[in-house]
Amino acid sequence: MPRYKYCYALGYHSLSGKIMISDNSTITAKSSIATNTNLQIKHPFTFVKTQAEVPLTIAVKAVNEAGEVLDKFVACERPLTVYLNWRPIVTLMTLGAKPESLALGYLKNQGFISDVSLLDSVIVDWDVNSAAVITREQIADLDGKLSEKTVTSGCGQGTVYGSFMQDLEGITLPTPSLKQSTLYSLLKNINEYNETYKNAGAVHGCGLCEDDQIMAFVEDVGRHNAVDTLAGDMWLGQNPGDNKIFYTTGRLTSEMVIKVAKMGIPVLLSRSGVTQMGLELAQQLGITIIARAKGRHFLVYHGSENLQFDVNSDPVT
């Protein structure tokens, strides 16, 4: 059990004792260098923070191949320990752009919480690098879930719990209808994002898309942090995923496919590749998998019947 101070006047625990409460209204998340979203986030609970923001990049000096000293930026990386009702669950390595949504999305995707109406607060304390999610939801067999760990290939995370695989059989995804021309337009529009990557590199990006429009975009040091952050935003706003496309710069592993399925999204698009288990799960769950997508090139590994080829393309020789 962590040591923490208590703020009597506000009734909230804080690991450092320094807290700031945001208002309790409907908000639209503001764009930043690492997050860009048009999603409405409705939260009937309170966000608590020790400070509003942490830097996402820092200025450094670097020497190039000609021996010249250049001013450059590198992406920040910091630990964030996620607590559920003050019990430590996991420590994530993150950029730190949207810790509330990251913590909520992680706990939701891992199967620890499921009822947004029972959330009381999310308390972020960057003095001790923590995000505490307080809920009135009854967590069944928490000890059992924490004891079943699987080390994964995910960057920034690397552990999933026994509850992660639950409820997959009950997921039914809609059959998408895509056009090749829309896909090309979406890939072109994606180039307007990736601001942290363009500035400093060393991050992955994930986007929540509808047709060729990017509804939300998040960058983080790990692709799973980015998908969990978007999952948290979708959950808070109760936004459906049935008409969405999920874009990621990272590879399509089994863990990524499962998370997108839990978000109710039927199309997964990546500029990277797909793993064998990721493909098998996508086939089982009915997710259209499009990988190696960049410019006017892509490979549909599953669900090609859902794509209308309406653009004349020269055959690859």
C-alpha positions in Angstrom: 0.0 0.0 0.0 1.6 3.3 -1.0 2.2 6.1 1.5 0.1 9.1 0.7 -1.1 12.4 2.2 -4.7 13.3 2.6 -6.4 16.5 1.7 -9.2 16.9 4.3 -10.9 19.9 2.7 -11.4 18.2 -0.7 -11.7 14.6 0.4 -9.1 13.2 -2.1 -6.0 11.2 -1.4 -2.8 12.3 -3.1 0.5 10.6 -3.1 2.3 13.9 -2.6 -0.4 16.1 -1.1 -0.4 18.7 -3.8 -3.5 18.6 -5.9 -5.5 20.8 -8.2 -9.1 20.1 -9.3 -10.4 20.8 -12.8 -14.0 21.7 -13.3 -16.6 19.0 -13.5 -18.2 19.9 -16.8 -18.3 18.4 -20.3 -15.0 19.2 -22.0 -13.3 18.9 -25.4 -9.7 17.8 -25.0 -7.4 20.5 -26.4 -4.9 19.8 -29.1 -1.2 19.6 -28.1 2.0 18.6 -29.6 1.2 15.0 -28.9 -2.6 14.9 -28.8 -5.1 16.1 -31.2 -8.8 15.2 -30.7 -12.3 16.3 -31.7 -13.9 13.8 -29.4 -16.3 15.1 -26.8 -15.3 13.8 -23.4 -18.0 13.7 -20.8 -17.0 12.8 -17.3 -19.4 12.8 -14.3 -16.4 12.6 -12.0 -13.4 14.8 -11.1 -10.0 15.1 -12.7 -7.3 16.0 -10.1 -3.8 17.1 -11.0 -0.7 18.3 -9.2 0.2 20.3 -12.3 -1.4 20.8 -15.7 1.3 19.6 -18.0 4.7 18.0 -18.3 7.1 18.8 -21.2 6.8 16.3 -24.1 10.2 17.2 -25.6 13.4 18.8 -24.4 16.1 20.7 -26.2 19.5 19.0 -26.5 22.7 19.4 -28.4 23.8 16.8 -31.0 26.8 16.5 -33.3 26.2 15.4 -36.9 28.5 13.5 -39.3 30.3 16.7 -40.2 31.2 17.5 -36.6 28.7 20.3 -36.4 26.9 21.0 -33.2 23.1 21.2 -33.7 20.1 22.2 -31.6 17.7 19.2 -31.5 14.8 17.9 -29.5 14.3 14.5 -27.9 11.1 13.0 -26.7 10.6 12.8 -23.0 10.0 9.5 -21.3 8.8 9.1 -17.7 7.3 6.4 -15.6 3.6 6.5 -14.6 2.4 4.1 -12.0 -1.3 3.3 -12.4 -3.3 2.7 -9.2 -6.7 1.2 -8.9 -8.4 2.3 -5.7 -4.9 3.0 -4.4 -3.6 -0.4 -5.2 -0.6 -0.3 -7.7 -1.4 -2.2 -10.9 1.4 -1.4 -13.4 4.1 1.2 -14.2 4.0 2.4 -17.8 6.8 4.3 -19.6 5.0 7.2 -21.2 5.4 10.6 -22.9 2.9 12.0 -20.3 0.6 13.9 -22.6 -2.8 12.5 -21.4 -2.2 10.5 -18.2 -5.9 10.4 -17.2 -7.1 8.8 -20.5 -4.0 6.5 -20.5 -4.8 5.2 -17.0 -8.5 4.7 -17.8 -7.9 3.1 -21.1 -5.3 0.7 -19.8 -7.5 -0.4 -16.9 -10.5 -0.7 -19.2 -8.6 -2.7 -21.9 -7.1 -5.0 -19.3 -10.5 -5.9 -17.9 -10.1 -4.3 -14.5 -13.0 -1.8 -14.9 -16.0 -1.6 -17.2 -18.6 0.8 -15.8 -17.9 4.5 -16.5 -20.8 5.6 -14.4 -19.1 4.3 -11.3 -15.9 6.3 -11.7 -15.3 8.8 -8.9 -12.0 10.5 -9.8 -8.7 10.2 -11.6 -5.9 11.7 -9.6 -2.6 12.5 -11.5 0.4 13.4 -9.4 3.5 14.1 -11.5 5.5 14.8 -8.3 5.6 11.0 -7.8 4.6 9.9 -11.3 1.3 8.4 -10.4 -2.2 8.2 -11.8 -4.8 6.8 -9.3 -8.2 5.8 -10.6 -10.9 5.7 -7.9 -14.1 3.8 -8.7 -17.1 2.4 -6.8 -17.1 -0.6 -9.1 -16.6 -4.0 -7.4 -13.4 -5.5 -8.8 -13.9 -9.3 -8.8 -10.9 -11.4 -8.0 -8.3 -8.6 -8.3 -5.6 -10.8 -6.7 -6.3 -13.5 -9.2 -6.1 -11.1 -12.2 -2.8 -9.6 -11.0 -1.3 -13.0 -10.5 -1.8 -14.0 -14.2 0.8 -12.0 -16.1 1.9 -12.4 -19.7 5.1 -10.6 -20.9 4.3 -9.2 -24.4 6.1 -7.6 -27.2 4.6 -4.2 -26.5 6.8 -1.2 -26.2 6.1 1.0 -23.2 4.2 -1.7 -21.4 5.0 -5.4 -21.9 2.6 -7.0 -19.4 -1.0 -8.1 -19.8 -3.1 -9.7 -17.1 -5.4 -12.8 -17.2 -8.5 -10.7 -17.6 -7.2 -9.2 -20.8 -8.4 -12.1 -22.9 -11.9 -12.3 -21.4 -15.1 -11.4 -23.3 -13.5 -11.8 -26.7 -16.0 -14.5 -27.7 -18.8 -12.0 -27.1 -17.4 -9.4 -29.5 -19.3 -9.0 -32.7 -17.9 -6.4 -35.1 -19.8 -4.8 -38.1 -18.6 -5.5 -41.6 -16.9 -2.3 -42.9 -17.2 -0.8 -46.4 -14.1 0.9 -47.6 -12.9 2.6 -50.7 -9.3 2.6 -51.9 -9.6 6.3 -52.8 -10.8 7.0 -49.2 -7.8 5.1 -47.8 -5.4 7.1 -49.9 -7.0 10.3 -48.7 -6.7 9.2 -45.1 -3.1 8.3 -45.4 -2.4 11.7 -46.9 -4.3 13.4 -44.1 -2.3 11.4 -41.5 0.8 13.2 -42.6 -0.5 16.4 -41.0 0.0 14.7 -37.6 3.0 13.0 -36.0 4.2 16.3 -34.6 6.3 14.9 -31.9 7.8 12.3 -34.2 8.7 15.0 -36.8 10.2 17.2 -34.0 12.1 14.5 -32.0 11.4 11.0 -33.3 11.3 8.0 -30.9 7.5 7.9 -30.5 4.6 6.0 -32.0 1.3 7.5 -33.2 -2.3 6.2 -33.2 -5.3 7.8 -34.8 -9.0 7.3 -34.5 -10.4 7.9 -38.0 -13.8 8.1 -39.7 -13.7 7.8 -43.5 -10.7 10.0 -44.4 -10.9 12.3 -41.4 -8.8 11.9 -38.2 -11.1 12.4 -35.2 -8.3 12.0 -32.6 -4.5 11.4 -32.7 -2.2 10.6 -29.9 1.6 10.0 -29.8 3.5 8.2 -27.0 6.8 6.4 -26.5 4.8 3.1 -26.8 2.1 2.3 -29.3 0.1 0.5 -26.7 0.1 3.7 -24.5 -1.3 5.6 -27.5 -4.1 3.0 -28.2 -5.0 2.9 -24.5 -5.2 6.7 -24.4 -7.6 6.8 -27.3 -9.6 3.9 -25.7 -9.9 6.0 -22.5 -11.2 9.0 -24.5 -13.7 6.9 -26.3 -14.9 5.3 -23.1 -15.3 8.6 -21.3 -17.3 10.0 -24.2 -19.2 6.8 -24.9 -18.2 7.1 -28.5 -19.0 4.0 -30.6 -16.3 2.4 -32.8 -18.4 0.7 -35.4 -17.8 3.3 -38.1 -14.2 4.0 -37.2 -10.8 3.0 -38.6 -7.9 2.7 -36.2 -4.5 3.8 -37.5 -1.2 3.1 -35.9 2.5 3.5 -36.8 3.4 0.4 -34.9 3.2 -3.3 -35.8 -0.1 -5.2 -35.5 0.5 -7.7 -32.8 -2.1 -9.9 -31.0 -2.3 -7.3 -28.2 -3.0 -4.5 -30.6 -5.7 -6.5 -32.4 -7.5 -7.4 -29.1 -7.5 -3.8 -27.8 -9.0 -2.5 -31.1 -11.6 -5.3 -31.0 -12.6 -4.3 -27.4 -13.0 -0.7 -28.7 -15.5 -2.1 -31.3 -13.5 -0.9 -34.3 -13.6 -3.2 -37.4 -10.7 -1.8 -39.4 -7.0 -1.8 -38.3 -4.5 0.2 -40.5 -0.8 0.4 -40.0 2.3 1.6 -41.8 4.1 -1.3 -40.2 3.6 -5.1 -40.5 1.5 -7.7 -38.8 2.5 -10.7 -36.7 1.2 -14.2 -37.2 -0.9 -14.2 -34.0 -2.2 -10.7 -34.7 -3.4 -11.9 -38.1 -5.0 -15.1 -36.7 -6.9 -13.1 -34.1 -8.0 -10.6 -36.7 -9.4 -13.4 -38.8 -11.2 -14.9 -35.8 -12.7 -11.5 -34.7 -13.5 -10.2 -38.2 -11.2 -7.3 -38.2 -10.0 -6.0 -41.6 -6.2 -5.8 -41.4 -4.4 -3.4 -43.7 -0.6 -3.1 -43.2 2.5 -1.6 -44.8 0.3 1.4 -45.7 2.2 4.4 -46.8 1.6 6.7 -49.7 -0.2 4.7 -52.4 1.0 1.3 -51.2 -0.8 -1.1 -48.8 -1.3 -4.8 -48.2 -4.7 -6.2 -47.1 -4.0 -9.3 -45.0 -7.6 -9.9 -44.1 -10.9 -8.5 -45.3 -10.0 -7.5 -48.9 -13.6 -8.2 -49.8 -14.6 -5.2 -47.7 -12.4 -2.9 -49.9 -13.7 -1.3 -53.1 -10.7 -0.9 -55.5 -11.9 2.3 -57.2 -8.4 3.7 -58.2 -6.5 2.4 -61.2 -3.1 1.2 -60.0 -0.2 -0.1 -62.0 0.5 -3.8 -61.1 3.6 -4.5 -59.0 6.2 -6.3 -61.0 
